[in-house]
Amino acid sequence: MLDLAKALLKWLNYDRCGRTAWLGCLMQCLQLSPEEFAAITTSEEFLFADCEVQEMLRKQVVCSE
């Protein structure tokens, strides 16, 4: 899932204006573990993402019980 999240961010960052409309739908496909989220927050793609995208990714973290 981590590779998918990074690819999604890279795709989005390439053309934010044209691709932002797809963001909500695509984010629903992700379910990140806390470890995956921690790993992605250090990625270049995450650092270039705007605050809204970062918050949407935070909401996709699924805690394992």
Backbone hydrogen bonds, N-H to C=O, Kabsch-Sander energy under -0.5 kcal/mol:
donor,donor_aa,acceptor,acceptor_aa,energy
5,A,1,M,-2.5
6,K,2,L,-2.4
7,A,3,D,-2.4
8,L,4,L,-2.5
9,L,5,A,-2.3
10,K,6,K,-2.5
11,W,7,A,-2.6
12,L,8,L,-2.6
13,N,9,L,-3.0
14,Y,10,K,-1.2
15,D,11,W,-0.8
15,D,12,L,-0.8
19,R,15,D,-1.6
20,T,16,R,-1.8
22,W,19,R,-1.5
23,L,20,T,-1.5
26,L,22,W,-2.4
27,M,23,L,-2.6
28,Q,24,G,-1.3
29,C,26,L,-1.3
30,L,27,M,-1.5
32,L,60,Q,-2.3
37,F,33,S,-2.6
38,A,34,P,-2.3
39,A,35,E,-2.0
40,I,36,E,-2.4
41,T,37,F,-1.9
42,T,39,A,-0.9
43,S,40,I,-1.8
47,L,43,S,-1.9
48,F,44,E,-1.7
49,A,45,E,-0.8
49,A,46,F,-0.7
54,Q,50,D,-2.2
55,E,51,C,-2.4
56,M,52,E,-2.1
57,L,53,V,-2.1
58,R,54,Q,-2.0
59,K,55,E,-1.7
60,Q,56,M,-0.5
60,Q,57,L,-1.2
61,V,58,R,-1.3
62,V,32,L,-3.4
63,C,61,V,-0.6
